[in-house]
Amino acid sequence: MASRGRLPDGADLAAVGMAAGLAGIGVLSLVFRDFAEVWQPAPKSFPAYAASAMISGAVLVAAGGLMALGRTRAWGAGLAAAFLGLWVLGLHLPNALARPMAVGGWQAVCESLAMTGGAFIAWGEARGRGADRLARAAVPVMGVCFVVFGASHFAYAKFTTAMVPAFLPFRPELTYLTGAIHALSGLAILLGVRRRWAASIEAAMMTSFVLLVHIPRVMAAPHDRMELTSLAIATTLTSAVWILATARAASRP
C-alpha cells in the first residue's frame, strides 16, 4: 500500500505528466491573456475577460506545480479536479444540452470530464483515509468518456482522418480502428472486465496520438497557439488515462 501523498508506482509518473500538461495550458492563458482555445469556451462577455483568463491560467499553473510534487500532490490534484469540473459544468455541459444530438458537444464534455476524473483519482489515492474509495466513482465515468471518444471518431471520420499523419498507410481504416479501441476500452472499464488492461491500451493509444500527431504539428508550427494548446490538452488527457491505468482504483470493484 502506498503511503499518503504517494501514488502507486507508475501513477506517480503519470501525475507528473498531468501536472506538466496543466501548467502548459495555464502558461498559454497567461501569455495570451485568454482562456484555453476550444477547451475553455468562455464567452467574450465574461466579466473582466482578460483578467479572468489570467486568473484561470494562474490556477492551472498552481495546480500543476502542486501536483508535480509528492508532498503536495493531493492538494494539486484536488485543485485540478475542482477547476476542471467547473469547465464541465459551467462551460461544456450547457452547450451539449442545448444540442443533445450533436456528438461534438458531448466529446467536449467528456474530454474535460476525463481529465477531471484522472485528477480526482490522483487526489483520492494520494489523500488516502477513505478518499480513495470515493475516487473509485470516477472509474466508470472515464469509461463512458472513452465510449464517447469512439463515437466521435465514427461521427467525424473525415476530420479525424485528416489528423492522421500522412506517412501512415490506411488512414481511414486507422480512424475506425482507433474509434473502436476507444469504445471497447470504455465498455470494458464500465463492465469491470480487465480494467487495468483496457485502461492501459487506451492510454498507450492516446500516447501514440501525442507522439505521432501533436508533437510533430507543434514542431511544424511552434508559434501556433492552437497547436500548443492541443499538445498541452493531449498531454493532460493522456496522463489522466495513465493515472487510471496505474492506480489502485482500476483494480477494485
N, C-alpha and C positions, 0 to 999 in steps of 0.2 A: 504494500500500500504506500502510495506516495505521501510525503509529508505535506502539511498545509502550506500553500503558496507555491507548490511544485506540482506540475502535471506529470503523467506517465511519460516514460522515455518516448521520444518521437513527437508527442503533443507539445512538449516544451519548444522544440524547433519550429513546429507549425505556428505556435503562438507568437514567436519572434517574427515569422514571415507575415502574419496578420498585422502585427504591430508596424512593420515596415510599410505595408500597404496603406494602413490607416494614416500614418504620418505623411505618406506621399500625397494622399488625397487632401489632407489638411494644408500641406505646404502649397499646393496648387491654388487652393482657395485664398490663402494669404497673399500669394504673388499676384493673382489676377483679380483680387478683391471681388470674388464671385463664388457662388455655390458650385458644387461639382456638376459639370455638364451632364444632362440626361438623368443621372442617377440621383440628383437632388433638385428636382424641378420646382424651385421656389418661384412664385410669380414676381414680376418686376415691381408689383405694388406692395411687396412685403415691406413692413416698416423698417426704415433705416437699412435699406437693402445691402449696401456695401459693408457697413459696419457689422450687420448681422452675419454676412458671409464670412467676414474675418473672424468673428467670434466662433462660428461653426468650424472654421479651419483650425483655430486655436484649440478647440475642444478635441478635434480629431488628433492633432499633434500630441496633446496631453495624454489622450487615451493610448496612443501608440507608444509614447515614451514610458508610461507606467506599465503597459502590458509587456514591454520588452524585457523588463527586469523581474527576476523571480520573486523578490520580496514584495513588489507592488503589483504583481500580475493580476491578482484578484480585483484590485481597485481599477486597473486599466481595462480589464475585460468587462467588468460591470458597467463602467462608464461607456464603453463602446457599445455594449448590448442595449443600454438605455437610449443612447443617442441614435443609433441605427434603427432602433424600434420606432423612434419618432419619425424617421424617414418613411417607414412602412405606414404608420397610422395617419400621419399628417399630410404626406405628400403623394404617395403612390396609391394607397388603398382608395381614396376618393375618386381618383381618375379611373381606376379599374372598375369600381362600382358604377360609375357613370356610363361605362361601355362594357358591360359584363361579358359580352360575347367576343370581345377582342382579346386574342391570346397575348398580344404585346403588352397590354396593361397588366396582366397577371404575371407575365415574365418580369416586368419591372418590380412588382410587389415581391416576387419570390427571390430575385437577386438580393434585394436588401434584407429580406426575411432570412435567407440562408446565412448571410453574413452575421445577422443578429443572433441566429441560432448557434453558430460557431463560437461567437464571443460569450454567449450565455453558458454554453457547455464549459468553456475555459474558466469562466467565473465560478461555476458551481464546483468544478473539480479542484480548482486552486483554493477556493474558500473552505471546502470540506464542511464538517459539522452539520451534515444533513442537506446542505445546499446542493451537493452532487446529485441527490435524489430528485430534487426539484429540476435540476438541469436536464435530467433524462427526458423531460417532456419535449425538449427541443429536437430529439432524435427523429420521431415520426414527422414532425413539422418539416425538417430538412428533407425527408424522403418525399413529401408532397412537392416540395420545391423542385427536386430533380425530375419528377414526372412532368411538371410544367415546362422545365427546360427542354425536355424531349419533345413535348407537343409543339413548342416554339420552333424547333428545328424543322418539323414537318410543315407547320403552318407558313413559315417564312423560308422555305427551302432555297429559293433563288438568292435571297440576301445572304443566307448562311453559306451557301456555296461560294459566293463571291469573296467571303472571308478566308476560304481555304487557300493556302499558298499555291501559287500557280505551278510550282515544281512537283507537286504531289499528283499522282495519277488518280483516276476515278473520283474526281471531286464531288460530283452529285451523289455518288454512292457513299462517300465518306460522310456527307451531310446526314443521310438517312441512318447510316451505321451509328454515328455518334449520338443522333437523336434517340435511337433505340437503346443504346447503352445508358443514356441519361434516364430514360423511362424505366428500364428493367432494374437499374440500380435503386431507383427510388421505390419501386414496388417491393423489392427485396427488403429494403430498410423498413418500409411500412409493415410488411408481414412478419418481420423478425427473422428472416431467412439469411443466414450468413451475413449479418450486418457489417461486420468488420471487412469482409471480403468485398461486399458491394460498395461500401464507402471508399475503400482503398482503390478499387477500379475507377470509381467516379473521380477521386482525387487525382489519380495518375493521368486520366484522360484530360482533366482540366489543366494539369501541369503542362501537358503537351500543347494545349492552346496557348499558354503563356510563352512557351519556348519557341513554338513554330509560327505563331500569329502575332502576338502583341509585341514581343521584344524586337523582331525584325521590322515591324511597322514603325516603332519608335526610332530605331536606328536609321530608317529611311527618312524620317521626318522628326528629328529630335526636338524641334521647337513647336510642334503641333500640339496644342493644348488637349484636343480631343484624344489623340493617341496616347499622350502621357496619362490622362485620366483613365482611359480604358485599361492601360497596363496596371495602374495602381488599384483599380477596382478588381481586375482579374487576379492580381496577387492576393488581395484581401479575401476574395471569394474562394480561391483555390486553397489558401491557408485555412480558411474556416472549415472546408471539407476535410482537409488533413487532420484538423483538430478532432472532428467527428470520427475519422477512421482510426485514430490512435488513442482516443480517450477511453476510459473505463466504461463510460455511459453506453457505448456502442455494443458492448458485450453483455449487457444486462437487460433483462426484460423490463 
